[in-house]
Amino acid sequence: MAAEETRLAVLRGHHILDTEAETEFDDIALLAAEICGTPIALVSLVDDDRQWFKAHIGLDFRQTCRDAAFCAHAIEQPDILEVPDAAADPRFADNPLVVGEPFIRFYAGAPLRVEGGLSLGTVCVIDRMPRTLTPAQRRALRALARHAAAEIELRSYARQKVDVTRRVVELEDLKNRILTTVSHELRTPLASIRGYLELLLDDSDPLDPQTGRDFLAVMQRNAHRLTQLVDDMLLATKVGPKGLDISRVPIDLGDLVAAAVAGSRPLAELKGLDLTFDQPDDPVLVCGSHRELTRALQHVLLNAVKFTSDGAIAVQVSDIPAPTVVVTDTGSGIADEELPRLFDPFYRTEDADNAAVQGPGLGLTLVEAIVSAHDGEVDLRSRLGAGTTVALRFPVCEA
């Protein structure tokens, strides 16, 4: 069973099942029929419950069940399986493909072996009357099977090369986005801090105490901005196939959201936005990390504030059917073509460059990672010019 599972994994790993017809394989089947003098020739691949024909000459259908497949027997043979008269062979006499269409009497199939010796299927020939192959025809059938196997591996290699090329392009794009983030998001607050320091340290024109304190407050905000950026970038490096590792304790989602809303309200009011939240009367429990959930909510709220120039932002918490936070804004919305990339690291929409409060493009990446680590899901819906709604849903937590 383990060997068959390995064979099936290799077969499916080549991504050839249920693909369109290709000239290379059609030519192999045609040559097999002409060389062996049979009305039917196939390039057959044996799946777990069927045999599927990558190429078929003389048959209109593309697959049969595996239980009736001669090729399911052929892939287990070290060499060609040849059945001179299926009606006289106890293995196949009552086979539905023998007693019914296509009324097989003669079958010969050469295993289609890829690297590692695994047989994925066959190049086979079929006739409706008993017969045998000549030694030359057997040699040709083996050669065509080797050719078909090479074509499958070449096709797989070409696909992998395309995937690698695409990945290289994606990595290059990511690198450029990271460089843009570092050059802008780090250099801007650093330049601001440096400029204010130069003014504070200029003995030739001393500042009055109040102006000095104002400058220090600006420097503190920029230092906080840098700290948040570094924290986000460090957290982003931990996002991988296994997700984030978090500790879990019961948390009242209502209290956590209330605190996050309170922290975002000054920025919303500065923009003249109405930020509302009605805390539920009863606790809505989630099991997770208070720190990471707070960070996720802060990013969602900051995005809502950034991309809403006027109107309101409404935040709701409910436990029906599961603990959920919904943040709805009346902002600029997001174009359909940009929606699939919103959770990519360092991706920024065109509107992000014009936002009053900018960021590195890590917010939604971290939101998705944090929510996923809590076994939850993020549902983002938006329409250009009509606002955005973000729902964070979590499993029920038993306190």
C-alpha positions as CSV (number, residue, x, y, z in Angstrom):
1,M,0.0,0.0,0.0
2,A,2.8,2.4,0.8
3,A,4.4,1.8,-2.6
4,E,1.1,2.5,-4.3
5,E,0.7,5.7,-2.4
6,T,4.1,6.8,-3.4
7,R,3.4,5.9,-7.1
8,L,0.1,7.9,-6.9
9,A,1.9,10.9,-5.3
10,V,4.5,10.9,-8.1
11,L,1.8,10.6,-10.7
12,R,-0.2,13.6,-9.3
13,G,3.0,15.5,-8.7
14,H,3.5,15.6,-12.5
15,H,0.2,17.5,-12.9
16,I,-0.7,15.7,-16.1
17,L,-4.0,14.0,-15.2
18,D,-7.0,15.7,-16.9
19,T,-4.9,18.0,-19.0
20,E,-5.6,18.9,-22.6
21,A,-4.4,16.8,-25.5
22,E,-0.8,17.4,-26.6
23,T,0.7,16.6,-30.0
24,E,3.8,14.9,-28.5
25,F,1.6,12.2,-26.8
26,D,-0.8,11.9,-29.7
27,D,2.1,11.2,-32.0
28,I,3.3,8.4,-29.7
29,A,-0.1,6.7,-29.7
30,L,-0.4,7.1,-33.5
31,L,3.1,5.5,-34.0
32,A,2.2,2.7,-31.6
33,A,-0.9,1.9,-33.6
34,E,0.9,2.1,-37.0
35,I,3.9,0.0,-35.9
36,C,1.9,-2.7,-34.2
37,G,-0.9,-2.7,-36.7
38,T,-3.7,-2.2,-34.2
39,P,-6.9,-0.1,-34.4
40,I,-6.5,1.2,-30.9
41,A,-3.5,2.7,-29.1
42,L,-3.3,4.6,-25.9
43,V,-1.0,6.5,-23.6
44,S,-2.7,5.5,-20.3
45,L,-2.1,6.8,-16.8
46,V,-3.4,4.7,-13.9
47,D,-4.9,6.7,-11.1
48,D,-6.3,5.3,-7.8
49,D,-9.8,4.4,-9.2
50,R,-9.5,4.9,-12.9
51,Q,-7.2,4.8,-15.9
52,W,-7.1,8.1,-17.9
53,F,-5.9,8.4,-21.4
54,K,-3.5,11.2,-22.2
55,A,-3.6,10.2,-25.8
56,H,-6.1,7.8,-27.5
57,I,-6.3,6.5,-31.0
58,G,-9.4,4.5,-31.9
59,L,-11.4,5.2,-28.7
60,D,-13.8,8.0,-28.1
61,F,-13.8,8.0,-24.3
62,R,-11.0,9.4,-22.1
63,Q,-11.1,7.0,-19.1
64,T,-12.4,3.8,-17.7
65,C,-12.6,2.4,-14.1
66,R,-9.4,1.0,-12.8
67,D,-11.0,-2.4,-11.9
68,A,-11.5,-3.1,-15.6
69,A,-8.1,-1.7,-16.8
70,F,-5.7,-4.0,-18.4
71,C,-3.1,-1.3,-17.8
72,A,-3.5,-1.7,-14.0
73,H,-2.0,-5.1,-14.5
74,A,0.6,-3.9,-16.9
75,I,2.1,-1.3,-14.5
76,E,3.0,-4.2,-12.1
77,Q,5.0,-6.0,-14.7
78,P,8.8,-5.6,-15.2
79,D,8.3,-5.7,-19.0
80,I,5.5,-5.7,-21.6
81,L,2.2,-7.3,-20.6
82,E,0.9,-9.1,-23.6
83,V,-2.5,-10.8,-23.7
84,P,-2.9,-12.7,-27.0
85,D,-6.5,-13.6,-26.5
86,A,-8.3,-11.9,-23.6
87,A,-11.4,-14.1,-24.0
88,A,-9.3,-17.2,-23.3
89,D,-7.4,-15.6,-20.4
90,P,-9.0,-16.3,-16.9
91,R,-7.9,-12.9,-15.7
92,F,-9.8,-11.0,-18.3
93,A,-12.5,-13.4,-19.8
94,D,-15.4,-11.7,-18.0
95,N,-13.9,-8.2,-18.1
96,P,-16.6,-5.6,-19.2
97,L,-14.1,-4.3,-21.8
98,V,-13.8,-7.8,-23.3
99,V,-17.5,-8.8,-23.3
100,G,-18.6,-5.3,-24.2
101,E,-17.2,-2.2,-26.0
102,P,-14.5,-2.0,-27.2
103,F,-14.5,-5.9,-27.2
104,I,-10.8,-6.3,-26.4
105,R,-9.3,-9.6,-27.6
106,F,-5.6,-8.6,-27.8
107,Y,-3.7,-6.2,-25.5
108,A,0.0,-5.3,-25.1
109,G,1.1,-2.6,-22.7
110,A,4.7,-1.4,-22.0
111,P,5.1,0.2,-18.5
112,L,5.7,3.9,-18.6
113,R,8.4,4.3,-16.0
114,V,9.7,7.6,-14.8
115,E,12.9,8.4,-12.8
116,G,13.0,6.1,-9.8
117,G,11.4,3.2,-11.6
118,L,7.8,4.0,-10.8
119,S,5.3,3.1,-13.4
120,L,2.7,5.7,-14.0
121,G,0.8,4.0,-16.8
122,T,1.5,2.4,-20.2
123,V,1.8,2.9,-23.9
124,C,-0.5,0.1,-25.0
125,V,-2.1,-1.3,-28.2
126,I,-5.4,-3.1,-28.5
127,D,-7.1,-5.2,-31.1
128,R,-10.5,-6.8,-31.5
129,M,-9.0,-10.1,-32.7
130,P,-6.4,-12.4,-31.1
131,R,-2.8,-11.9,-32.2
132,T,0.8,-11.5,-30.9
133,L,3.5,-8.9,-31.4
134,T,6.7,-9.5,-33.3
135,P,10.0,-9.0,-31.5
136,A,10.5,-5.7,-33.5
137,Q,7.1,-4.5,-32.5
138,R,7.8,-5.2,-28.8
139,R,11.1,-3.3,-29.1
140,A,9.2,-0.4,-30.7
141,L,6.5,-0.4,-27.9
142,R,9.2,-0.3,-25.2
143,A,10.9,2.6,-27.0
144,L,7.6,4.5,-27.3
145,A,7.0,4.0,-23.6
146,R,10.4,5.4,-22.7
147,H,9.6,8.3,-25.0
148,A,6.3,9.0,-23.3
149,A,7.9,8.8,-19.9
150,A,10.6,11.3,-21.0
151,E,7.9,13.6,-22.3
152,I,6.1,13.5,-19.0
153,E,9.3,14.4,-17.1
154,L,10.2,17.1,-19.6
155,R,6.8,18.6,-19.3
156,S,7.1,18.5,-15.5
157,Y,10.5,20.1,-15.6
158,A,9.2,22.8,-17.9
159,R,6.3,23.5,-15.5
160,Q,8.7,23.6,-12.5
161,K,11.0,26.0,-14.4
162,V,8.0,28.3,-15.0
163,D,7.1,28.1,-11.3
164,V,10.7,28.9,-10.4
165,T,10.8,31.8,-12.8
166,R,7.5,33.1,-11.4
167,R,8.9,32.7,-7.8
168,V,12.0,34.6,-8.8
169,V,9.9,37.4,-10.1
170,E,7.8,37.4,-6.9
171,L,10.9,37.5,-4.8
172,E,12.3,40.3,-6.8
173,D,9.1,42.2,-6.4
174,L,9.2,41.5,-2.6
175,K,12.8,42.7,-2.4
176,N,11.9,45.9,-4.1
177,R,8.9,46.4,-1.8
178,I,11.2,45.8,1.2
179,L,13.8,48.3,0.0
180,T,11.1,50.9,-0.6
181,T,9.8,50.3,2.9
182,V,13.2,50.6,4.5
183,S,14.2,53.6,2.5
184,H,10.9,55.4,3.2
185,E,9.5,54.1,6.5
186,L,12.8,54.0,8.3
187,R,14.6,57.0,6.8
188,T,11.7,59.4,7.1
189,P,11.3,59.3,11.0
190,L,15.1,59.0,11.4
191,A,15.5,62.2,9.3
192,S,12.9,63.9,11.4
193,I,14.6,62.9,14.6
194,R,18.0,64.0,13.3
195,G,16.6,67.4,12.2
196,Y,15.1,68.1,15.6
197,L,18.2,67.0,17.4
198,E,20.3,69.4,15.3
199,L,17.9,72.3,16.4
200,L,18.0,71.2,20.0
201,L,21.8,71.0,20.0
202,D,22.3,74.3,18.3
203,D,23.9,76.5,21.0
204,S,24.0,79.5,18.7
205,D,20.2,79.8,18.8
206,P,18.9,78.3,22.0
207,L,15.2,77.2,22.1
208,D,12.8,78.2,24.7
209,P,11.8,75.3,27.1
210,Q,8.3,74.9,25.6
211,T,9.5,74.7,22.0
212,G,12.2,72.2,23.2
213,R,9.5,70.0,24.8
214,D,7.4,70.2,21.6
215,F,10.4,69.0,19.6
216,L,11.0,66.2,22.0
217,A,7.4,65.1,21.7
218,V,7.7,64.9,17.9
219,M,10.9,62.9,18.4
220,Q,9.2,60.6,20.8
221,R,6.4,59.9,18.3
222,N,8.9,59.2,15.5
223,A,10.8,56.8,17.8
224,H,7.5,55.0,18.6
225,R,6.8,54.8,14.9
226,L,10.3,53.2,14.3
227,T,9.8,50.8,17.2
228,Q,6.4,49.7,15.8
229,L,7.9,49.2,12.4
230,V,10.8,47.1,13.7
231,D,8.3,45.0,15.8
232,D,6.1,44.4,12.8
233,M,9.0,43.4,10.6
234,L,10.3,41.0,13.3
235,L,6.9,39.5,13.6
236,A,6.6,39.1,9.8
237,T,9.8,37.1,9.8
238,K,8.1,34.5,12.1
239,V,5.2,34.0,9.7
240,G,5.8,30.7,8.0
241,P,4.0,27.5,6.9
242,K,3.4,26.6,10.6
243,G,2.1,30.0,11.4
244,L,2.8,32.0,14.6
245,D,3.4,30.3,18.0
246,I,1.1,31.9,20.6
247,S,0.1,31.2,24.1
248,R,-3.7,31.0,24.8
249,V,-5.7,32.3,27.7
250,P,-9.5,33.2,27.8
251,I,-10.0,36.8,26.8
252,D,-13.1,39.0,26.7
253,L,-13.2,40.2,23.1
254,G,-15.4,43.1,24.1
255,D,-12.9,44.5,26.6
256,L,-10.0,44.0,24.2
257,V,-11.8,45.8,21.4
258,A,-12.9,48.6,23.7
259,A,-9.2,49.3,24.6
260,A,-8.1,49.1,21.0
261,V,-10.9,51.6,19.9
262,A,-9.9,53.9,22.8
263,G,-6.4,53.9,21.5
264,S,-7.4,54.7,17.9
265,R,-10.0,57.4,18.8
266,P,-7.5,60.4,19.1
267,L,-6.3,59.8,15.5
268,A,-9.9,59.4,14.3
269,E,-11.0,62.6,16.0
270,L,-8.0,64.4,14.5
271,K,-9.3,63.5,11.1
272,G,-12.9,64.4,12.1
273,L,-14.1,60.8,12.0
274,D,-16.8,59.4,14.2
275,L,-15.5,56.1,15.7
276,T,-18.2,54.1,17.4
277,F,-18.3,50.9,19.4
278,D,-21.1,49.5,21.5
279,Q,-19.6,47.0,23.9
280,P,-21.7,43.8,24.4
281,D,-23.4,43.3,27.8
282,D,-22.1,39.8,28.2
283,P,-18.5,38.6,27.8
284,V,-17.5,37.3,24.3
285,L,-14.7,34.9,25.0
286,V,-11.8,33.9,22.7
287,C,-8.8,31.8,23.6
288,G,-5.5,33.5,22.6
289,S,-2.8,36.1,23.1
290,H,-4.0,39.4,24.4
291,R,-0.9,41.1,22.9
292,E,-1.2,39.7,19.4
293,L,-5.0,40.1,19.2
294,T,-4.6,43.7,20.2
295,R,-1.9,44.2,17.6
296,A,-4.2,42.7,14.9
297,L,-7.1,45.0,15.9
298,Q,-4.9,48.1,16.0
299,H,-3.8,47.4,12.4
300,V,-7.4,46.9,11.2
301,L,-8.5,50.1,13.0
302,L,-5.5,52.1,11.7
303,N,-6.3,51.0,8.1
304,A,-9.9,52.2,8.6
305,V,-8.7,55.6,9.8
306,K,-6.0,55.9,7.2
307,F,-8.4,55.4,4.2
308,T,-11.4,57.2,5.5
309,S,-11.3,61.0,4.9
310,D,-14.8,61.7,6.1
311,G,-17.7,59.8,7.5
312,A,-17.6,57.1,10.2
313,I,-16.0,53.9,11.4
314,A,-18.3,51.4,13.2
315,V,-16.9,48.6,15.3
316,Q,-19.1,45.7,16.5
317,V,-18.5,42.5,18.5
318,S,-20.8,39.6,18.6
319,D,-20.8,35.9,19.5
320,I,-23.3,34.7,16.9
321,P,-22.6,32.2,15.5
322,A,-19.0,32.6,16.8
323,P,-16.9,35.4,18.3
324,T,-16.5,38.0,15.7
325,V,-15.2,41.6,15.4
326,V,-16.5,43.6,12.5
327,V,-14.9,47.0,11.5
328,T,-16.8,49.0,8.8
329,D,-15.6,52.2,7.4
330,T,-17.0,54.7,4.8
331,G,-13.6,55.2,3.2
332,S,-12.2,55.1,-0.3
333,G,-12.6,51.3,-0.7
334,I,-10.3,49.0,-2.7
335,A,-10.3,48.2,-6.4
336,D,-11.2,44.6,-7.3
337,E,-7.8,44.0,-9.0
338,E,-6.0,44.9,-5.8
339,L,-8.0,42.7,-3.4
340,P,-6.1,39.4,-4.0
341,R,-2.8,41.1,-3.0
342,L,-3.8,42.9,0.1
343,F,-2.4,40.2,2.4
344,D,1.0,40.1,0.6
345,P,3.9,41.3,2.7
346,F,4.9,44.9,2.0
347,Y,2.2,45.4,-0.5
348,R,0.8,48.9,-0.7
349,T,-2.2,50.1,-2.7
350,E,-2.0,53.2,-4.7
351,D,-4.1,55.0,-2.1
352,A,-1.6,54.0,0.6
353,D,1.0,56.3,-0.8
354,N,-1.3,59.3,-0.5
355,A,-2.6,58.4,3.0
356,A,-2.1,60.9,5.8
357,V,-0.8,58.1,8.1
358,Q,1.5,55.8,6.1
359,G,2.8,52.3,6.8
360,P,5.1,49.6,5.4
361,G,2.4,47.4,4.0
362,L,2.6,44.7,6.7
363,G,-0.6,45.4,8.5
364,L,-3.0,43.0,6.8
365,T,-0.2,40.4,6.5
366,L,0.2,40.4,10.2
367,V,-3.6,40.5,10.8
368,E,-4.1,37.4,8.8
369,A,-1.2,35.6,10.4
370,I,-2.4,36.5,13.9
371,V,-6.0,35.5,13.3
372,S,-4.9,32.3,11.6
373,A,-2.7,31.5,14.6
374,H,-5.9,31.7,16.7
375,D,-7.7,29.3,14.3
376,G,-9.8,32.1,13.0
377,E,-10.3,33.7,9.6
378,V,-10.3,37.2,8.1
379,D,-13.1,38.2,5.8
380,L,-12.3,41.5,3.9
381,R,-14.9,43.0,1.6
382,S,-14.6,46.3,-0.2
383,R,-15.8,48.2,-3.1
384,L,-14.0,51.2,-4.7
385,G,-15.6,54.4,-3.4
386,A,-17.9,52.5,-1.1
387,G,-15.9,51.7,2.0
388,T,-14.5,48.5,3.5
389,T,-15.7,45.9,6.0
390,V,-13.2,43.6,7.8
391,A,-14.5,40.7,9.9
392,L,-12.3,38.8,12.2
393,R,-13.9,35.5,13.2
394,F,-12.6,33.1,16.0
395,P,-13.6,29.7,17.3
396,V,-15.7,29.5,20.5
397,C,-13.6,29.5,23.6
398,E,-14.7,27.5,26.6
399,A,-13.7,29.4,29.7
